[in-house]
Amino acid sequence: MKNPQLQTLWRWICVRILTLAIGTVVLIALCMWLRFTLQYLWITWHMPHAILQEFLVLRENPNLNPARFHQIIDSWWGIGYSDPSIASSDWITVGVLVLVTIPFIAWFGLRHARPLSAQFSQLRGAAEQVTEGDFGAQAALTPSAPAELVQFAQNFNAMTRQLARYEKELRASHVAMAHELRSPLTAAMVRLQALLDGVFSADGRQLAMIMGQLNCLRRLIDELQLLSLADAGQLSLERVRCCPSEILRYRLQWIKSQLDEAGIYPVAELAEKTLLNVDPFRLGQVFTVLLENALRYAGSGTSLYLSSRSTDGHYEIIFQDKGPGVPPAFLEVMFERFTRGEASRARHSGGSGLGLSIARAICQAHGGTLDATLPPEGGLRMRIVLPHDA
Protein backbone atom coordinates (compact mmCIF):
# COMPACT_ATOMS: atom_id res chain seq x y z
CA MET A 1 0.00 0.00 0.00
CA LYS A 2 1.50 3.30 -1.07
CA ASN A 3 1.76 6.18 1.37
CA PRO A 4 -0.26 9.28 0.42
CA GLN A 5 1.80 12.05 -1.14
CA LEU A 6 2.37 14.63 1.57
CA GLN A 7 2.44 18.35 0.81
CA THR A 8 5.12 20.76 1.95
CA LEU A 9 4.18 23.13 4.77
CA TRP A 10 4.14 26.16 2.46
CA ARG A 11 1.96 24.41 -0.07
CA TRP A 12 -0.23 22.93 2.69
CA ILE A 13 -0.95 26.41 4.10
CA CYS A 14 -1.33 28.09 0.68
CA VAL A 15 -3.74 25.45 -0.61
CA ARG A 16 -5.99 25.78 2.40
CA ILE A 17 -5.94 29.58 2.55
CA LEU A 18 -6.54 29.96 -1.18
CA THR A 19 -9.22 27.28 -1.14
CA LEU A 20 -10.98 29.04 1.72
CA ALA A 21 -10.72 32.53 0.17
CA ILE A 22 -11.65 31.53 -3.38
CA GLY A 23 -14.36 29.19 -2.16
CA THR A 24 -15.93 31.94 -0.05
CA VAL A 25 -15.95 34.46 -2.93
CA VAL A 26 -17.31 31.89 -5.36
CA LEU A 27 -20.01 30.86 -2.91
CA ILE A 28 -21.18 34.44 -2.34
CA ALA A 29 -21.08 35.19 -6.06
CA LEU A 30 -22.97 31.98 -6.84
CA CYS A 31 -25.65 32.80 -4.28
CA MET A 32 -26.03 36.31 -5.68
CA TRP A 33 -26.25 34.99 -9.23
CA LEU A 34 -28.76 32.37 -8.14
CA ARG A 35 -30.85 34.99 -6.37
CA PHE A 36 -30.99 37.28 -9.43
CA THR A 37 -31.60 34.36 -11.81
CA LEU A 38 -34.49 32.96 -9.80
CA GLN A 39 -36.00 36.42 -9.36
CA TYR A 40 -35.67 37.13 -13.10
CA LEU A 41 -37.22 33.81 -14.11
CA TRP A 42 -40.06 34.19 -11.60
CA ILE A 43 -40.97 37.71 -12.78
CA THR A 44 -40.64 37.03 -16.51
CA TRP A 45 -42.71 33.86 -16.11
CA HIS A 46 -45.61 35.95 -14.75
CA MET A 47 -45.28 38.82 -17.25
CA PRO A 48 -47.91 39.10 -20.01
CA HIS A 49 -46.45 37.97 -23.30
CA ALA A 50 -46.69 41.44 -24.92
CA ILE A 51 -44.95 43.17 -22.02
CA LEU A 52 -42.30 40.45 -21.95
CA GLN A 53 -41.55 40.91 -25.64
CA GLU A 54 -41.39 44.68 -25.18
CA PHE A 55 -39.08 44.26 -22.16
CA LEU A 56 -36.75 41.93 -24.01
CA VAL A 57 -36.41 44.43 -26.88
CA LEU A 58 -35.79 47.34 -24.50
CA ARG A 59 -33.29 45.29 -22.44
CA GLU A 60 -31.22 44.76 -25.56
CA ASN A 61 -31.36 48.49 -26.40
CA PRO A 62 -32.70 50.60 -23.49
CA ASN A 63 -31.98 53.85 -25.36
CA LEU A 64 -34.99 53.24 -27.61
CA ASN A 65 -37.33 54.23 -24.76
CA PRO A 66 -35.57 54.67 -21.39
CA ALA A 67 -38.72 55.85 -19.64
CA ARG A 68 -40.72 52.81 -20.70
CA PHE A 69 -37.80 50.49 -19.79
CA HIS A 70 -37.59 51.85 -16.23
CA GLN A 71 -41.39 51.85 -15.96
CA ILE A 72 -41.49 48.09 -16.64
CA ILE A 73 -38.65 47.44 -14.16
CA ASP A 74 -40.27 49.60 -11.49
CA SER A 75 -43.62 47.92 -12.04
CA TRP A 76 -42.39 44.32 -11.91
CA TRP A 77 -39.13 44.46 -9.84
CA GLY A 78 -40.21 47.26 -7.54
CA ILE A 79 -39.49 50.98 -7.27
CA GLY A 80 -36.44 50.37 -5.05
CA TYR A 81 -34.77 47.86 -7.36
CA SER A 82 -32.33 50.44 -8.73
CA ASP A 83 -31.77 52.20 -5.40
CA PRO A 84 -28.00 52.89 -5.15
CA SER A 85 -28.01 53.35 -1.35
CA ILE A 86 -26.34 50.87 0.98
CA ALA A 87 -29.76 49.99 2.37
CA SER A 88 -30.85 48.45 -0.93
CA SER A 89 -31.89 44.83 -1.14
CA ASP A 90 -28.69 43.87 -2.97
CA TRP A 91 -26.45 45.00 -0.14
CA ILE A 92 -28.74 43.39 2.41
CA THR A 93 -28.46 40.13 0.45
CA VAL A 94 -24.67 40.38 0.45
CA GLY A 95 -24.68 41.00 4.19
CA VAL A 96 -26.91 38.00 4.81
CA LEU A 97 -24.67 35.82 2.65
CA VAL A 98 -21.58 36.96 4.55
CA LEU A 99 -23.22 36.12 7.87
CA VAL A 100 -24.25 32.73 6.53
CA THR A 101 -20.76 31.92 5.17
CA ILE A 102 -18.89 32.92 8.37
CA PRO A 103 -19.75 29.63 10.15
CA PHE A 104 -18.80 27.72 7.01
CA ILE A 105 -15.46 29.55 6.83
CA ALA A 106 -14.80 28.88 10.52
CA TRP A 107 -15.72 25.18 10.19
CA PHE A 108 -13.65 24.69 7.05
CA GLY A 109 -10.62 26.50 8.50
CA LEU A 110 -10.67 24.70 11.84
CA ARG A 111 -11.29 21.32 10.24
CA HIS A 112 -8.34 21.61 7.89
CA ALA A 113 -6.05 23.16 10.52
CA ARG A 114 -6.69 20.22 12.86
CA PRO A 115 -3.96 17.93 11.39
CA LEU A 116 -1.39 20.67 12.01
CA SER A 117 -2.53 21.11 15.60
CA ALA A 118 -2.82 17.35 16.16
CA GLN A 119 0.74 16.68 14.99
CA PHE A 120 2.14 19.47 17.17
CA SER A 121 0.16 18.10 20.13
CA GLN A 122 1.63 14.64 19.58
CA LEU A 123 5.13 16.10 19.46
CA ARG A 124 4.51 18.18 22.58
CA GLY A 125 3.23 15.15 24.50
CA ALA A 126 6.17 13.00 23.43
CA ALA A 127 8.62 15.79 24.32
CA GLU A 128 7.10 16.04 27.80
CA GLN A 129 7.58 12.28 28.24
CA VAL A 130 11.24 12.61 27.23
CA THR A 131 11.78 15.44 29.75
CA GLU A 132 10.31 13.14 32.43
CA GLY A 133 12.86 10.44 31.60
CA ASP A 134 10.99 8.27 29.10
CA PHE A 135 13.61 8.50 26.35
CA GLY A 136 11.77 6.02 24.12
CA ALA A 137 8.56 8.11 23.84
CA GLN A 138 7.11 8.19 20.33
CA ALA A 139 4.90 10.81 18.67
CA ALA A 140 2.02 9.38 16.64
CA LEU A 141 2.03 10.49 12.99
CA THR A 142 -0.89 12.46 11.56
CA PRO A 143 -1.26 11.41 7.90
CA SER A 144 -2.88 14.69 6.76
CA ALA A 145 -0.20 16.91 8.30
CA PRO A 146 2.35 18.79 6.13
CA ALA A 147 5.33 16.82 4.85
CA GLU A 148 7.89 18.80 6.89
CA LEU A 149 5.95 18.25 10.10
CA VAL A 150 5.52 14.52 9.44
CA GLN A 151 9.24 14.27 8.64
CA PHE A 152 10.00 16.21 11.82
CA ALA A 153 7.88 13.76 13.83
CA GLN A 154 9.63 10.80 12.18
CA ASN A 155 13.05 12.29 12.96
CA PHE A 156 11.92 12.98 16.53
CA ASN A 157 10.85 9.34 16.90
CA ALA A 158 14.16 8.14 15.46
CA MET A 159 15.98 10.44 17.89
CA THR A 160 14.08 9.10 20.91
CA ARG A 161 14.71 5.52 19.79
CA GLN A 162 18.42 6.30 19.69
CA LEU A 163 18.22 7.99 23.08
CA ALA A 164 16.51 4.92 24.53
CA ARG A 165 19.14 2.66 22.98
CA TYR A 166 21.98 4.89 24.24
CA GLU A 167 20.46 4.95 27.72
CA LYS A 168 20.22 1.15 27.74
CA GLU A 169 23.79 0.80 26.47
CA LEU A 170 25.01 3.39 28.97
CA ARG A 171 23.41 1.56 31.88
CA ALA A 172 24.85 -1.76 30.73
CA SER A 173 28.21 -0.11 30.09
CA HIS A 174 28.30 1.40 33.57
CA VAL A 175 27.55 -1.96 35.17
CA ALA A 176 30.17 -3.70 33.05
CA MET A 177 32.67 -0.88 33.61
CA ALA A 178 32.27 -1.07 37.38
CA HIS A 179 32.77 -4.82 37.24
CA GLU A 180 35.84 -4.60 35.02
CA LEU A 181 37.47 -1.89 37.14
CA ARG A 182 36.60 -3.62 40.40
CA SER A 183 38.32 -6.91 39.44
CA PRO A 184 41.96 -5.71 39.21
CA LEU A 185 41.44 -3.15 41.98
CA THR A 186 40.05 -5.76 44.34
CA ALA A 187 42.83 -8.21 43.47
CA ALA A 188 45.50 -5.56 44.16
CA MET A 189 43.86 -4.51 47.44
CA VAL A 190 43.52 -8.11 48.65
CA ARG A 191 47.15 -8.83 47.84
CA LEU A 192 48.29 -5.59 49.50
CA GLN A 193 46.20 -6.30 52.61
CA ALA A 194 47.74 -9.76 52.80
CA LEU A 195 51.17 -8.13 52.77
CA LEU A 196 50.14 -5.72 55.52
CA ASP A 197 48.75 -8.59 57.60
CA GLY A 198 51.95 -10.55 57.15
CA VAL A 199 50.33 -13.39 55.23
CA PHE A 200 52.89 -12.90 52.43
CA SER A 201 56.33 -11.47 52.61
CA ALA A 202 56.90 -8.22 50.74
CA ASP A 203 59.21 -9.73 48.13
CA GLY A 204 59.56 -8.74 44.48
CA ARG A 205 57.15 -11.44 43.30
CA GLN A 206 54.28 -10.17 45.45
CA LEU A 207 54.93 -6.56 44.50
CA ALA A 208 55.07 -7.52 40.82
CA MET A 209 51.67 -9.18 41.13
CA ILE A 210 50.20 -6.02 42.63
CA MET A 211 51.83 -3.91 39.91
CA GLY A 212 50.37 -6.22 37.27
CA GLN A 213 46.86 -5.63 38.59
CA LEU A 214 47.46 -1.88 38.71
CA ASN A 215 48.77 -1.94 35.14
CA CYS A 216 45.62 -3.80 34.11
CA LEU A 217 43.55 -1.11 35.81
CA ARG A 218 45.53 1.66 34.09
CA ARG A 219 45.05 -0.03 30.71
CA LEU A 220 41.30 -0.22 31.25
CA ILE A 221 41.19 3.47 32.15
CA ASP A 222 43.26 4.39 29.08
CA GLU A 223 40.97 2.35 26.83
CA LEU A 224 37.85 3.92 28.30
CA GLN A 225 39.36 7.38 27.84
CA LEU A 226 40.11 6.59 24.20
CA LEU A 227 36.52 5.47 23.61
CA SER A 228 35.19 8.58 25.33
CA LEU A 229 37.31 10.80 23.11
CA ALA A 230 36.14 8.89 20.04
CA ASP A 231 32.48 9.23 21.06
CA ALA A 232 32.98 12.98 21.48
CA GLY A 233 34.74 13.26 18.13
CA GLN A 234 37.90 14.42 19.92
CA LEU A 235 40.18 11.48 19.15
CA SER A 236 43.31 13.15 17.80
CA LEU A 237 45.20 11.49 14.97
CA GLU A 238 48.79 12.18 13.99
CA ARG A 239 48.52 11.43 10.30
CA VAL A 240 51.51 10.73 8.12
CA ARG A 241 51.87 9.38 4.59
CA CYS A 242 52.49 5.64 4.96
CA CYS A 243 51.41 2.21 3.74
CA PRO A 244 48.90 0.37 5.97
CA SER A 245 50.17 -2.98 4.70
CA GLU A 246 53.64 -2.20 6.04
CA ILE A 247 52.14 -1.34 9.45
CA LEU A 248 50.26 -4.65 9.46
CA ARG A 249 53.36 -6.56 8.43
CA TYR A 250 55.30 -4.96 11.29
CA ARG A 251 52.59 -5.77 13.87
CA LEU A 252 52.40 -9.32 12.57
CA GLN A 253 56.10 -9.83 13.23
CA TRP A 254 55.62 -8.88 16.89
CA ILE A 255 52.78 -11.34 17.48
CA LYS A 256 53.93 -14.15 15.17
CA SER A 257 55.65 -16.08 17.96
CA GLN A 258 52.39 -16.15 19.96
CA LEU A 259 50.49 -17.29 16.85
CA ASP A 260 53.01 -20.08 16.27
CA GLU A 261 52.72 -21.17 19.89
CA ALA A 262 48.92 -21.26 19.58
CA GLY A 263 49.14 -23.29 16.37
CA ILE A 264 47.72 -20.51 14.16
CA TYR A 265 49.41 -20.06 10.79
CA PRO A 266 49.25 -16.59 9.25
CA VAL A 267 49.06 -16.36 5.45
CA ALA A 268 49.72 -12.81 4.31
CA GLU A 269 49.06 -11.40 0.82
CA LEU A 270 50.08 -7.79 1.40
CA ALA A 271 51.42 -6.76 -1.97
CA GLU A 272 49.63 -3.38 -1.98
CA LYS A 273 51.97 -0.40 -1.62
CA THR A 274 49.29 2.27 -1.53
CA LEU A 275 50.13 5.28 0.65
CA LEU A 276 47.44 6.81 2.86
CA ASN A 277 47.33 9.67 5.34
CA VAL A 278 46.81 7.68 8.54
CA ASP A 279 48.00 7.58 12.12
CA PRO A 280 50.47 4.66 12.16
CA PHE A 281 50.23 4.14 15.93
CA ARG A 282 46.42 4.14 16.04
CA LEU A 283 46.09 1.99 12.93
CA GLY A 284 48.66 -0.37 14.44
CA GLN A 285 46.40 -0.61 17.50
CA VAL A 286 43.58 -1.78 15.24
CA PHE A 287 45.77 -4.45 13.66
CA THR A 288 46.98 -5.63 17.06
CA VAL A 289 43.42 -5.91 18.37
CA LEU A 290 42.34 -8.01 15.39
CA LEU A 291 45.43 -10.22 15.55
CA GLU A 292 44.94 -10.78 19.30
CA ASN A 293 41.26 -11.48 18.68
CA ALA A 294 42.24 -14.20 16.20
CA LEU A 295 44.84 -15.48 18.69
CA ARG A 296 42.11 -15.95 21.33
CA TYR A 297 39.29 -17.33 19.23
CA ALA A 298 40.59 -18.82 15.96
CA GLY A 299 41.65 -22.09 17.57
CA SER A 300 44.72 -24.24 17.25
CA GLY A 301 45.58 -25.75 13.87
CA THR A 302 43.83 -23.05 11.84
CA SER A 303 45.03 -20.47 9.37
CA LEU A 304 44.74 -16.69 9.49
CA TYR A 305 44.54 -15.03 6.06
CA LEU A 306 45.60 -11.41 5.76
CA SER A 307 45.14 -9.45 2.53
CA SER A 308 44.97 -5.87 1.31
CA ARG A 309 43.84 -4.21 -1.91
CA SER A 310 42.64 -0.95 -3.39
CA THR A 311 39.09 -0.88 -4.77
CA ASP A 312 36.59 1.82 -5.76
CA GLY A 313 38.50 4.66 -4.15
CA HIS A 314 38.98 2.73 -0.90
CA TYR A 315 41.72 0.67 0.70
CA GLU A 316 40.55 -2.68 2.06
CA ILE A 317 42.28 -4.92 4.57
CA ILE A 318 40.90 -8.39 5.36
CA PHE A 319 41.48 -10.59 8.42
CA GLN A 320 39.91 -14.03 7.93
CA ASP A 321 40.43 -17.06 10.12
CA LYS A 322 39.26 -20.66 9.82
CA GLY A 323 38.16 -20.97 13.41
CA PRO A 324 34.71 -21.81 14.82
CA GLY A 325 33.41 -18.31 14.12
CA VAL A 326 30.66 -16.75 16.21
CA PRO A 327 26.86 -17.12 16.36
CA PRO A 328 25.14 -14.90 13.75
CA ALA A 329 23.34 -12.96 16.50
CA PHE A 330 26.70 -12.10 18.09
CA LEU A 331 27.74 -10.11 15.00
CA GLU A 332 25.28 -7.36 15.98
CA VAL A 333 26.85 -6.81 19.42
CA MET A 334 30.46 -7.87 19.07
CA PHE A 335 31.67 -4.26 18.65
CA GLU A 336 29.87 -3.05 21.78
CA ARG A 337 31.87 -2.35 24.91
CA PHE A 338 32.70 -5.21 27.29
CA THR A 339 31.31 -7.79 24.86
CA ARG A 340 33.08 -11.14 24.64
CA GLY A 341 32.40 -14.23 22.58
CA GLU A 342 33.65 -16.52 25.34
CA ALA A 343 33.76 -14.53 28.56
CA SER A 344 35.72 -16.97 30.70
CA ARG A 345 38.35 -17.58 28.07
CA ALA A 346 38.71 -13.88 27.29
CA ARG A 347 39.19 -12.96 30.97
CA HIS A 348 41.77 -15.70 31.39
CA SER A 349 43.72 -14.36 28.43
CA GLY A 350 43.52 -10.78 29.66
CA GLY A 351 40.90 -9.40 27.31
CA SER A 352 38.91 -6.41 28.57
CA GLY A 353 36.06 -6.64 26.09
CA LEU A 354 36.97 -3.18 24.73
CA GLY A 355 39.36 -4.15 21.94
CA LEU A 356 36.90 -4.36 19.05
CA SER A 357 35.12 -1.20 20.25
CA ILE A 358 38.45 0.64 20.18
CA ALA A 359 39.35 -0.78 16.77
CA ARG A 360 36.07 0.36 15.22
CA ALA A 361 36.35 3.80 16.86
CA ILE A 362 39.84 4.31 15.39
CA CYS A 363 38.69 3.21 11.93
CA GLN A 364 35.75 5.61 12.10
CA ALA A 365 38.07 8.43 13.22
CA HIS A 366 39.99 7.80 9.96
CA GLY A 367 36.73 8.09 8.00
CA GLY A 368 36.60 4.34 7.44
CA THR A 369 34.70 1.32 8.74
CA LEU A 370 35.29 -2.00 10.46
CA ASP A 371 32.76 -4.80 10.11
CA ALA A 372 32.53 -8.53 10.66
CA THR A 373 30.88 -11.26 8.58
CA LEU A 374 30.63 -15.03 8.59
CA PRO A 375 32.02 -16.38 5.29
CA PRO A 376 30.35 -19.47 3.76
CA GLU A 377 33.50 -21.55 4.23
CA GLY A 378 33.44 -20.91 7.99
CA GLY A 379 35.46 -18.84 10.41
CA LEU A 380 35.23 -15.09 10.93
CA ARG A 381 36.01 -12.34 8.44
CA MET A 382 36.97 -8.85 9.67
CA ARG A 383 37.09 -6.12 7.02
CA ILE A 384 38.70 -2.70 7.36
CA VAL A 385 37.86 -0.08 4.73
CA LEU A 386 39.77 3.20 4.62
CA PRO A 387 39.24 6.04 2.14
CA HIS A 388 42.14 6.89 -0.14
CA ASP A 389 41.86 10.53 0.88
CA ALA A 390 41.91 9.69 4.58
Secondary structure, DSSP 8 states (H G I E B T S, - for coil): --------HHHHHHHHHHHHHHHHHHHHHHHHHHHHHHHHHHHHHHS-HHHHHHHHHHHH-GGG-HHHHHHHHHHHT-TTTT--STTSHHHHHHHHHHHHHHHHHHHHHHHHHHHHHHHHHHHHHHHHHHHTT-TT------TTS-HHHHHHHHHHHHHHHHHHHHHHHHHHHHHHHHHHHHHHHHHHHHHHHHHHTTSS---HHHHHHHHHHHHHHHHHHHHHHHHHHHHTT------EEE-HHHHHHHHHHHHHHHHHHHTEEEEEE------EEE-HHHHHHHHHHHHHHHHHHS-TTEEEEEEEEEETTEEEEEEEE-S----GGGGGTTTSTT--SSHHHHHHTT--S-HHHHHHHHHHHTT-EEEEE--TTSS-EEEEEEETT-
